[in-house]
């Protein structure tokens, strides 16, 4: 069993959008869990990288801390 204390949860409108966002941040292989097709759980650093990658592409995701 492995515990992750600091994670980020990414939720998109659909699975395709989530896949594109994960690919943009090069985080696809580091997803910890997929509780739903449009939801991914990532380590906090990877979640931050994803937000930065989207911001660099002119997309501004809603971020809740």
C-alpha positions in Angstrom: 0.0 0.0 0.0 1.2 3.5 -0.9 0.0 6.7 0.6 0.2 10.0 -1.2 -0.1 13.0 1.1 0.0 15.9 -1.5 -2.0 15.2 -4.7 -3.8 17.2 -7.3 -7.1 16.2 -8.8 -7.7 17.2 -12.4 -11.2 17.2 -13.7 -12.1 18.0 -17.3 -15.3 18.2 -19.3 -14.6 14.9 -21.0 -12.0 12.2 -21.2 -10.5 13.5 -24.5 -9.8 16.9 -23.0 -8.2 15.3 -20.0 -5.9 13.2 -22.2 -4.9 16.3 -24.2 -4.1 18.2 -21.0 -2.0 15.3 -19.6 -0.1 15.0 -22.8 0.6 18.7 -22.9 2.2 18.5 -19.5 3.9 15.2 -20.3 2.1 13.6 -17.2 0.2 10.8 -18.9 2.4 8.1 -17.5 2.5 9.5 -14.0 -1.3 9.4 -13.3 -1.8 7.9 -9.8 -5.5 7.0 -10.3 -8.4 7.5 -12.7 -11.6 7.5 -10.6 -13.6 8.5 -13.6 -12.9 8.8 -17.3 -12.6 12.6 -17.0 -10.7 12.7 -13.7 -7.1 12.1 -12.9 -5.2 12.1 -9.6 -1.6 13.3 -9.8 1.3 14.1 -7.5 1.1 17.8 -6.6 4.2 18.7 -8.6 2.7 17.0 -11.7 -0.6 18.8 -11.2 1.2 22.1 -10.9 3.1 21.3 -14.1 -0.2 20.6 -15.9 -1.6 24.0 -14.8 1.6 25.7 -16.0 1.5 23.9 -19.4 -2.1 25.0 -19.9 -1.3 28.6 -19.0 1.6 28.6 -21.4 -0.8 27.6 -24.2 -3.2 30.4 -23.3 -5.7 28.3 -21.4 -6.6 29.3 -17.9 -7.9 26.5 -15.8 -9.9 27.1 -12.7 -7.5 26.2 -9.8 -8.8 25.4 -6.3 -6.3 25.0 -3.5 
